[in-house]
Every structure is written in structure tokens, then in C-alpha cells.
Amino acid sequence: LSPSSSPQGARHGNCHSVSPGPGGRRRLRSANAGAAEHPMDTALIVSGSVGKYALINGTYEPTGVHGKFPCWTLRGLHPCYLFHTGKTRWVISGELNDGHTCYAFISDDGSATPAQCHGPWTRCNDQGQWNKDPALRCREAAVSDNPFVHMRMALEGEMQKLKIGDEQGRQVLWKKLDVNGDNAVDLAEIEALVADLVRSGAWPSWLGDHTALTRAYEQTLQDSIDGDDQIAKEEFHALLLNIFWFG
């Protein structure tokens, strides 16, 4: 199966491709799957990705369970997750879903964490082609005790409470925001939506601060690679994370 562009597009926010190959059946955990008997006490460090997919490099902190498997979230404000599809792969993706679209994946060989899998990782390159990448590595590390890291991880839970922690919830919110359907919104449109959500009680009042919204908007644009002055649908997840962070 040839890789193809994700419906989410090819911008910096979620530059996914559809991963090749069948889903397959889930492997069972081995009784002696490896040293990490408690993977939720273990962080993961991903390194070696280059090009526009260098965004997946960094430290991933444990953030609960996805399906029946542990999952990890990138420390930074760019949305990126490492999780099991529930079938045969660990994937790195901009969305915590079924792993259909992702940046990279590794076959599950029954190990306790993706860092213990023998690999190699398979990664989508800048041309949208899938290739095995021996340079892409994943290793275990100590969980951070930095309070700012804990604050970043807590953002996921806060967004889940407001039903915007998953792709479906964000799709609903984006439709309310992008009224004319041109796949781009400016700061005024964002402030109007947030004001409406705060006024209705759907969002807490602290998320409606003008200065914080401006900083969130500017930070999202700064992290984008398209160089324009509007937020595209593919950048919306990152914008929401920034709104919660600066709020």
C-alpha cells in the first residue's frame, strides 16, 4: 500500500501520512517482556528524526493508558504522542487515535515499551514515502520531576474535561470557529469564539484573557513553518495547547 497524504494536510501542525500495511492482530505481552515492568514509571526519548519530521524528537512523559497499553506525550507544546494501536504497532502521531495516520511506527515484538522493541523504526520522509530509518531511536529515561513538565502533562487532562482533548471534539469546535470554511482563522475570530465559550459557561473565564490569547496565537504562528499570519485547521490542536498553557 503506497503512503498517501493524511486528510489533515501537510502543514507543520499535523504533517501525517497514512501508514502502510495491514493492521494485523494484537500481540500478547510476554511474561518476561523486558526490564520495564512498570512502563508508566518510565519516560521515553526519541531522537534521530530529520527534516520536517524532526518535530517528533524529544522526551515523552507517561500520560496514562490508551486502550490497554501505556501512552506517552511529548513534553513540548507541539502535540505529539507515542502509543500502541491495539494491534501490531507502536506509533508516533499528532493525534491520539487508532494510529491510522502517524509520523513513524515500530512493530510490536512483545516488549514492554517501544524502546525495547528491536526495530527498526519506519518513518515517513519529506516526500511522503515510508522507509526504515535506523537513525531513529527510542530509549528509556527517568520521569521528570520538573513542575513545568507536570503542568504541561496536566494540560491533556484539562482539555479532556472540556471535550477538546480528542480529534472529534476539536473537529466540532473548528466548525464553529471556521464559519466561512476557508480552513484559516485569525486572532479576532479566535477571541470571538473563546468569548462565546466563556460566556456560555463551557470554558472557564481564565481562558478568555486577551493577553494570554494573543500570546498563544503568536506562539502558534511562530512554531508554524508556513509563514502566514493565520491559524490553519492543522495548527488548531497546537493553538489550543498554547491557549491552555498561556491561560
Contacts in CASP RR format, 6 or more apart in sequence:
PFRMAT RR
TARGET T0000
AUTHOR 0000-0000-0000
METHOD contacts of the structure
MODEL  1
LSPSSSPQGARHGNCHSVSPGPGGRRRLRSANAGAAEHPMDTALIVSGSV
GKYALINGTYEPTGVHGKFPCWTLRGLHPCYLFHTGKTRWVISGELNDGH
TCYAFISDDGSATPAQCHGPWTRCNDQGQWNKDPALRCREAAVSDNPFVH
MRMALEGEMQKLKIGDEQGRQVLWKKLDVNGDNAVDLAEIEALVADLVRS
GAWPSWLGDHTALTRAYEQTLQDSIDGDDQIAKEEFHALLLNIFWFG
1 20 0 8 1.000
1 21 0 8 1.000
2 20 0 8 1.000
3 17 0 8 1.000
3 18 0 8 1.000
3 19 0 8 1.000
3 20 0 8 1.000
3 124 0 8 1.000
3 128 0 8 1.000
3 129 0 8 1.000
3 130 0 8 1.000
4 17 0 8 1.000
4 18 0 8 1.000
5 17 0 8 1.000
5 18 0 8 1.000
5 128 0 8 1.000
6 14 0 8 1.000
6 15 0 8 1.000
6 16 0 8 1.000
6 17 0 8 1.000
6 18 0 8 1.000
6 101 0 8 1.000
7 101 0 8 1.000
8 14 0 8 1.000
8 16 0 8 1.000
8 95 0 8 1.000
8 101 0 8 1.000
8 233 0 8 1.000
8 234 0 8 1.000
9 15 0 8 1.000
9 16 0 8 1.000
9 234 0 8 1.000
11 224 0 8 1.000
11 225 0 8 1.000
11 226 0 8 1.000
11 232 0 8 1.000
11 234 0 8 1.000
11 235 0 8 1.000
12 52 0 8 1.000
12 55 0 8 1.000
12 223 0 8 1.000
12 224 0 8 1.000
12 225 0 8 1.000
12 226 0 8 1.000
12 234 0 8 1.000
12 235 0 8 1.000
13 78 0 8 1.000
13 79 0 8 1.000
13 94 0 8 1.000
13 224 0 8 1.000
13 234 0 8 1.000
13 235 0 8 1.000
13 237 0 8 1.000
13 238 0 8 1.000
14 79 0 8 1.000
14 94 0 8 1.000
14 95 0 8 1.000
14 101 0 8 1.000
14 234 0 8 1.000
14 237 0 8 1.000
15 52 0 8 1.000
15 53 0 8 1.000
15 55 0 8 1.000
15 103 0 8 1.000
15 234 0 8 1.000
16 93 0 8 1.000
16 94 0 8 1.000
16 95 0 8 1.000
16 101 0 8 1.000
16 102 0 8 1.000
16 103 0 8 1.000
16 124 0 8 1.000
17 101 0 8 1.000
17 102 0 8 1.000
17 103 0 8 1.000
17 124 0 8 1.000
17 128 0 8 1.000
17 130 0 8 1.000
18 100 0 8 1.000
18 101 0 8 1.000
19 89 0 8 1.000
19 91 0 8 1.000
19 99 0 8 1.000
19 100 0 8 1.000
19 101 0 8 1.000
19 102 0 8 1.000
19 105 0 8 1.000
19 122 0 8 1.000
19 124 0 8 1.000
19 130 0 8 1.000
20 130 0 8 1.000
23 85 0 8 1.000
23 87 0 8 1.000
23 88 0 8 1.000
23 89 0 8 1.000
24 87 0 8 1.000
24 88 0 8 1.000
25 87 0 8 1.000
25 88 0 8 1.000
26 86 0 8 1.000
26 87 0 8 1.000
26 88 0 8 1.000
26 108 0 8 1.000
27 88 0 8 1.000
27 108 0 8 1.000
27 109 0 8 1.000
27 110 0 8 1.000
28 110 0 8 1.000
29 110 0 8 1.000
29 112 0 8 1.000
30 110 0 8 1.000
30 111 0 8 1.000
33 110 0 8 1.000
33 111 0 8 1.000
33 112 0 8 1.000
33 116 0 8 1.000
34 111 0 8 1.000
34 112 0 8 1.000
34 116 0 8 1.000
35 112 0 8 1.000
35 116 0 8 1.000
36 42 0 8 1.000
36 112 0 8 1.000
36 113 0 8 1.000
36 115 0 8 1.000
36 116 0 8 1.000
36 140 0 8 1.000
37 112 0 8 1.000
39 62 0 8 1.000
39 70 0 8 1.000
39 112 0 8 1.000
39 113 0 8 1.000
40 62 0 8 1.000
40 64 0 8 1.000
40 65 0 8 1.000
40 70 0 8 1.000
41 62 0 8 1.000
41 143 0 8 1.000
42 62 0 8 1.000
42 113 0 8 1.000
42 115 0 8 1.000
42 140 0 8 1.000
42 141 0 8 1.000
42 142 0 8 1.000
42 143 0 8 1.000
43 59 0 8 1.000
43 60 0 8 1.000
43 61 0 8 1.000
43 62 0 8 1.000
43 72 0 8 1.000
43 140 0 8 1.000
43 141 0 8 1.000
43 142 0 8 1.000
43 143 0 8 1.000
43 144 0 8 1.000
44 59 0 8 1.000
44 60 0 8 1.000
44 72 0 8 1.000
44 82 0 8 1.000
44 113 0 8 1.000
44 114 0 8 1.000
44 115 0 8 1.000
44 138 0 8 1.000
44 139 0 8 1.000
44 140 0 8 1.000
44 141 0 8 1.000
45 58 0 8 1.000
45 59 0 8 1.000
45 60 0 8 1.000
45 138 0 8 1.000
45 139 0 8 1.000
45 140 0 8 1.000
45 141 0 8 1.000
46 56 0 8 1.000
46 57 0 8 1.000
46 58 0 8 1.000
46 60 0 8 1.000
46 82 0 8 1.000
46 92 0 8 1.000
46 136 0 8 1.000
46 137 0 8 1.000
46 138 0 8 1.000
47 57 0 8 1.000
47 58 0 8 1.000
47 136 0 8 1.000
47 137 0 8 1.000
47 139 0 8 1.000
48 54 0 8 1.000
48 57 0 8 1.000
48 133 0 8 1.000
48 135 0 8 1.000
48 136 0 8 1.000
48 137 0 8 1.000
49 55 0 8 1.000
49 56 0 8 1.000
49 57 0 8 1.000
49 103 0 8 1.000
49 104 0 8 1.000
49 123 0 8 1.000
49 133 0 8 1.000
49 135 0 8 1.000
49 136 0 8 1.000
50 135 0 8 1.000
51 126 0 8 1.000
52 126 0 8 1.000
52 225 0 8 1.000
53 103 0 8 1.000
53 104 0 8 1.000
53 123 0 8 1.000
53 124 0 8 1.000
53 125 0 8 1.000
53 126 0 8 1.000
55 78 0 8 1.000
55 80 0 8 1.000
55 103 0 8 1.000
56 74 0 8 1.000
56 80 0 8 1.000
56 92 0 8 1.000
56 103 0 8 1.000
56 104 0 8 1.000
58 74 0 8 1.000
58 75 0 8 1.000
59 74 0 8 1.000
59 75 0 8 1.000
59 141 0 8 1.000
59 144 0 8 1.000
60 72 0 8 1.000
60 73 0 8 1.000
60 74 0 8 1.000
60 75 0 8 1.000
60 80 0 8 1.000
60 81 0 8 1.000
60 82 0 8 1.000
61 72 0 8 1.000
61 73 0 8 1.000
61 75 0 8 1.000
61 143 0 8 1.000
61 144 0 8 1.000
61 149 0 8 1.000
61 152 0 8 1.000
61 153 0 8 1.000
62 70 0 8 1.000
62 71 0 8 1.000
62 72 0 8 1.000
62 143 0 8 1.000
63 71 0 8 1.000
63 72 0 8 1.000
63 73 0 8 1.000
63 153 0 8 1.000
63 156 0 8 1.000
64 70 0 8 1.000
64 71 0 8 1.000
65 71 0 8 1.000
66 81 0 8 1.000
66 83 0 8 1.000
66 84 0 8 1.000
66 96 0 8 1.000
67 84 0 8 1.000
67 86 0 8 1.000
68 86 0 8 1.000
69 83 0 8 1.000
69 84 0 8 1.000
69 86 0 8 1.000
70 83 0 8 1.000
70 84 0 8 1.000
70 113 0 8 1.000
71 81 0 8 1.000
71 82 0 8 1.000
71 83 0 8 1.000
71 84 0 8 1.000
71 96 0 8 1.000
72 81 0 8 1.000
72 82 0 8 1.000
72 83 0 8 1.000
73 80 0 8 1.000
73 81 0 8 1.000
73 82 0 8 1.000
73 153 0 8 1.000
73 156 0 8 1.000
74 80 0 8 1.000
74 81 0 8 1.000
74 82 0 8 1.000
75 144 0 8 1.000
75 149 0 8 1.000
75 152 0 8 1.000
76 152 0 8 1.000
77 152 0 8 1.000
77 219 0 8 1.000
77 223 0 8 1.000
77 238 0 8 1.000
77 241 0 8 1.000
77 242 0 8 1.000
77 245 0 8 1.000
78 223 0 8 1.000
78 238 0 8 1.000
78 241 0 8 1.000
79 94 0 8 1.000
79 95 0 8 1.000
79 237 0 8 1.000
79 238 0 8 1.000
79 241 0 8 1.000
80 92 0 8 1.000
80 93 0 8 1.000
80 94 0 8 1.000
80 103 0 8 1.000
81 92 0 8 1.000
81 93 0 8 1.000
81 94 0 8 1.000
81 95 0 8 1.000
81 96 0 8 1.000
82 90 0 8 1.000
82 91 0 8 1.000
82 92 0 8 1.000
82 114 0 8 1.000
82 138 0 8 1.000
83 90 0 8 1.000
83 91 0 8 1.000
83 93 0 8 1.000
83 96 0 8 1.000
83 99 0 8 1.000
84 90 0 8 1.000
84 91 0 8 1.000
84 108 0 8 1.000
85 91 0 8 1.000
85 98 0 8 1.000
85 99 0 8 1.000
88 107 0 8 1.000
88 108 0 8 1.000
89 99 0 8 1.000
89 105 0 8 1.000
89 106 0 8 1.000
89 107 0 8 1.000
89 108 0 8 1.000
90 105 0 8 1.000
90 106 0 8 1.000
90 108 0 8 1.000
90 114 0 8 1.000
90 117 0 8 1.000
91 99 0 8 1.000
91 102 0 8 1.000
91 103 0 8 1.000
91 104 0 8 1.000
91 105 0 8 1.000
92 102 0 8 1.000
92 103 0 8 1.000
92 104 0 8 1.000
92 105 0 8 1.000
93 99 0 8 1.000
93 101 0 8 1.000
93 102 0 8 1.000
93 103 0 8 1.000
94 102 0 8 1.000
94 103 0 8 1.000
94 237 0 8 1.000
95 101 0 8 1.000
95 167 0 8 1.000
95 237 0 8 1.000
96 166 0 8 1.000
97 166 0 8 1.000
97 167 0 8 1.000
99 105 0 8 1.000
102 124 0 8 1.000
103 123 0 8 1.000
103 124 0 8 1.000
104 121 0 8 1.000
104 122 0 8 1.000
104 123 0 8 1.000
104 124 0 8 1.000
104 133 0 8 1.000
104 136 0 8 1.000
105 121 0 8 1.000
105 122 0 8 1.000
106 114 0 8 1.000
106 117 0 8 1.000
106 119 0 8 1.000
106 120 0 8 1.000
106 121 0 8 1.000
106 122 0 8 1.000
106 138 0 8 1.000
107 117 0 8 1.000
107 119 0 8 1.000
108 114 0 8 1.000
108 117 0 8 1.000
109 117 0 8 1.000
109 118 0 8 1.000
109 119 0 8 1.000
110 117 0 8 1.000
111 117 0 8 1.000
111 118 0 8 1.000
113 140 0 8 1.000
114 138 0 8 1.000
115 138 0 8 1.000
115 139 0 8 1.000
115 140 0 8 1.000
116 140 0 8 1.000
120 132 0 8 1.000
120 133 0 8 1.000
120 134 0 8 1.000
120 136 0 8 1.000
121 132 0 8 1.000
121 133 0 8 1.000
121 136 0 8 1.000
121 137 0 8 1.000
121 138 0 8 1.000
122 130 0 8 1.000
122 131 0 8 1.000
122 132 0 8 1.000
122 133 0 8 1.000
123 130 0 8 1.000
123 131 0 8 1.000
123 132 0 8 1.000
123 133 0 8 1.000
123 136 0 8 1.000
124 130 0 8 1.000
125 131 0 8 1.000
144 150 0 8 1.000
151 245 0 8 1.000
152 245 0 8 1.000
155 241 0 8 1.000
155 244 0 8 1.000
155 245 0 8 1.000
156 165 0 8 1.000
157 165 0 8 1.000
158 244 0 8 1.000
159 165 0 8 1.000
159 240 0 8 1.000
159 241 0 8 1.000
159 244 0 8 1.000
160 166 0 8 1.000
162 202 0 8 1.000
162 203 0 8 1.000
163 169 0 8 1.000
164 170 0 8 1.000
164 173 0 8 1.000
164 240 0 8 1.000
170 236 0 8 1.000
170 237 0 8 1.000
170 240 0 8 1.000
173 193 0 8 1.000
173 236 0 8 1.000
174 233 0 8 1.000
174 236 0 8 1.000
176 193 0 8 1.000
177 185 0 8 1.000
177 189 0 8 1.000
177 190 0 8 1.000
177 193 0 8 1.000
177 236 0 8 1.000
178 184 0 8 1.000
178 185 0 8 1.000
178 189 0 8 1.000
178 233 0 8 1.000
179 189 0 8 1.000
183 232 0 8 1.000
183 233 0 8 1.000
184 228 0 8 1.000
184 230 0 8 1.000
184 231 0 8 1.000
184 232 0 8 1.000
184 233 0 8 1.000
185 230 0 8 1.000
185 231 0 8 1.000
186 229 0 8 1.000
186 230 0 8 1.000
186 231 0 8 1.000
187 213 0 8 1.000
187 214 0 8 1.000
187 217 0 8 1.000
190 213 0 8 1.000
190 217 0 8 1.000
190 231 0 8 1.000
190 239 0 8 1.000
191 208 0 8 1.000
191 210 0 8 1.000
191 213 0 8 1.000
194 203 0 8 1.000
194 207 0 8 1.000
194 208 0 8 1.000
194 213 0 8 1.000
194 243 0 8 1.000
195 208 0 8 1.000
197 203 0 8 1.000
197 207 0 8 1.000
198 204 0 8 1.000
198 205 0 8 1.000
198 207 0 8 1.000
198 208 0 8 1.000
206 247 0 8 1.000
207 243 0 8 1.000
207 244 0 8 1.000
207 247 0 8 1.000
208 247 0 8 1.000
209 247 0 8 1.000
212 243 0 8 1.000
212 246 0 8 1.000
212 247 0 8 1.000
213 243 0 8 1.000
213 246 0 8 1.000
215 242 0 8 1.000
215 246 0 8 1.000
216 239 0 8 1.000
216 242 0 8 1.000
216 243 0 8 1.000
216 245 0 8 1.000
216 246 0 8 1.000
216 247 0 8 1.000
217 231 0 8 1.000
217 239 0 8 1.000
217 242 0 8 1.000
219 242 0 8 1.000
219 246 0 8 1.000
220 231 0 8 1.000
220 235 0 8 1.000
220 238 0 8 1.000
220 239 0 8 1.000
220 242 0 8 1.000
221 227 0 8 1.000
221 228 0 8 1.000
221 229 0 8 1.000
221 231 0 8 1.000
223 238 0 8 1.000
224 232 0 8 1.000
224 235 0 8 1.000
226 232 0 8 1.000
231 239 0 8 1.000
END
